[in-house]
Amino acid sequence: MKGRRLKKKPILILICSIILIVVGIVFTVKTVKELNYRKTYEYKLIKIGYTKEEANQLENKTNNTFLDSLLTKEYDKVYLEIINEGYYIPSKISDYVNYYENNLNSSSYEVVEKVNAGADKEWYSDIKDTDISKDILMINNKFYKLPNDYEPADLVDVKNWYAYGNNKLRKEAYDAFISMFNAAKEQGHTIIINSAYRSYKDQEDVYNSYLRNHGQEYTDAYAARPGHSEHQTGLTVDVTTYGVGNSSFDTTDEFSWLQDNAHQFGFILRYPEGKENITGYDYESWHYRYVGVEAATIIHDSNITFDEYYAYYIENA
């Protein structure tokens, strides 16, 4: 019996040794895991006040450069609101941050719409060439310019039945306008084109006339500089109805009808009221741009400008 008890000691020692080794391994793994976790952005973000869910959102929707800078700041919910905006573009995160930190009273929505439209910069700065390959979705604004000699190849004459004076439009836009004109006419409304395609030289004359009569600030609020006018695309119309000037067009039944129906024919109100800080132009109730039914419907239903649409759906595609 005594011999058997002696044999149990080495077994007990072995078992205890194994247990100690296992415990040591588990402790070591846990310690290493904890040390590694403390190096993660999730841990560091939680330490400055973000929840685990918020930290994961920031990691998934931004980049390491932004996260590193965020760790030097105090908790700010606006950064989370920015990355959760519907039209947030991850590649623009640094621009959003720069704009927000220089305009702390801005909401996340205002930050995203301004940056997406390029309106966080000074007008007519950082000018790029209009990408003509985008066809009916090309953009031409205070940051995009058409070549001086650009003229659409498919311009057609607008019949006097639809317009005052001599006008031209691109064929696709003209066909869409005729369909819109007829639909409005069936409901007792008459929509007439006042102005459509303008060449670079035509726009130069318009701009210089404004400049002589009103000065630089007023002119840039109402008239595009040569090369920056949407009219040069051949996709834009200024409209009116009988006996009504531009300034009072939005008091007409025709304007109300267009607000509800223009997108169904591919047209958008290009410079809407309340979006002046995005488009760079004062409200123009008469200025409509053809972009096709799909784009026009998204713009209408989302209450965004073409500038915002272009940034999100074209440049960001």
Rosetta blueprint (number, residue, H / E / L):
1 M L
2 K H
3 G H
4 R H
5 R H
6 L H
7 K H
8 K H
9 K H
10 P H
11 I H
12 L H
13 I H
14 L H
15 I H
16 C H
17 S H
18 I H
19 I H
20 L H
21 I H
22 V H
23 V H
24 G H
25 I H
26 V H
27 F H
28 T H
29 V H
30 K H
31 T H
32 V H
33 K H
34 E H
35 L H
36 N H
37 Y H
38 R L
39 K L
40 T L
41 Y H
42 E H
43 Y H
44 K H
45 L H
46 I H
47 K H
48 I L
49 G L
50 Y L
51 T L
52 K H
53 E H
54 E H
55 A H
56 N H
57 Q H
58 L H
59 E H
60 N H
61 K H
62 T L
63 N L
64 N H
65 T H
66 F H
67 L H
68 D H
69 S H
70 L H
71 L L
72 T L
73 K L
74 E L
75 Y L
76 D L
77 K H
78 V H
79 Y H
80 L H
81 E H
82 I H
83 I H
84 N L
85 E L
86 G L
87 Y L
88 Y L
89 I L
90 P H
91 S H
92 K H
93 I H
94 S H
95 D H
96 Y H
97 V H
98 N H
99 Y H
100 Y H
101 E H
102 N H
103 N L
104 L L
105 N L
106 S L
107 S L
108 S H
109 Y H
110 E H
111 V H
112 V H
113 E H
114 K H
115 V H
116 N H
117 A H
118 G L
119 A L
120 D L
121 K L
122 E L
123 W L
124 Y L
125 S L
126 D L
127 I L
128 K E
129 D E
130 T L
131 D L
132 I H
133 S H
134 K H
135 D H
136 I H
137 L H
138 M L
139 I L
140 N L
141 N L
142 K L
143 F L
144 Y E
145 K E
146 L L
147 P L
148 N L
149 D L
150 Y L
151 E L
152 P L
153 A L
154 D L
155 L E
156 V E
157 D E
158 V L
159 K L
160 N L
161 W L
162 Y L
163 A E
164 Y L
165 G L
166 N L
167 N L
168 K E
169 L E
170 R E
171 K H
172 E H
173 A H
174 Y H
175 D H
176 A H
177 F H
178 I H
179 S H
180 M H
181 F H
182 N H
183 A H
184 A H
185 K H
186 E H
187 Q L
188 G L
189 H L
190 T L
191 I L
192 I E
193 I E
194 N E
195 S E
196 A L
197 Y L
198 R L
199 S L
200 Y H
201 K H
202 D H
203 Q H
204 E H
205 D H
206 V H
207 Y H
208 N H
209 S H
210 Y H
211 L H
212 R H
213 N H
214 H H
215 G L
216 Q H
217 E H
218 Y H
219 T H
220 D H
221 A H
222 Y H
223 A L
224 A L
225 R L
226 P L
227 G L
228 H L
229 S L
230 E H
231 H H
232 Q H
233 T H
234 G L
235 L L
236 T E
237 V E
238 D E
239 V E
240 T E
241 T L
242 Y L
243 G L
244 V L
245 G L
246 N H
247 S H
248 S H
249 F H
250 D H
251 T H
252 T L
253 D H
254 E H
255 F H
256 S H
257 W H
258 L H
259 Q H
260 D H
261 N H
262 A H
263 H H
264 Q H
265 F H
266 G L
267 F E
268 I E
269 L E
270 R E
271 Y E
272 P L
273 E L
274 G L
275 K L
276 E H
277 N H
278 I H
279 T H
280 G L
281 Y L
282 D L
283 Y L
284 E E
285 S E
286 W E
287 H E
288 Y E
289 R E
290 Y E
291 V L
292 G L
293 V H
294 E H
295 A H
296 A H
297 T H
298 I H
299 I H
300 H H
301 D H
302 S H
303 N L
304 I L
305 T L
306 F H
307 D H
308 E H
309 Y H
310 Y H
311 A H
312 Y H
313 Y H
314 I H
315 E H
316 N L
317 A L
